[in-house]
Amino acid sequence: MRQGRRPDGTIVDPNKMPWVRSGKMTDEEMRATWMYRGTLRAQGGGGPAGR
C-alpha cells in the first residue's frame, strides 16, 4: 500500500492505485482510511471480469 509493490515484487501502476500519495500517509491516516473503506458498500460492475 505504501511502497507500490505487489508481494512478488512487481510495481503497481500508480494510475490504478495511488500508492505515491498513500505512501506519505501516517499510520493514523492509513488506519482511518481502512476503517472508512470498511463502511462502504460495493457498487458492482466496476472491477475486472471474474473478480
C-alpha angles and dihedrals in degrees: 000000000000102000101041095234131124120226088264090056099251117136120251116230105253089215089064098039120022095222092146089066097035089050088070094053120112120239089257092052091047092050092049091049092052091046090052093047089054090062095056124096121227112258096203130217096054102092135074116289114272096021 
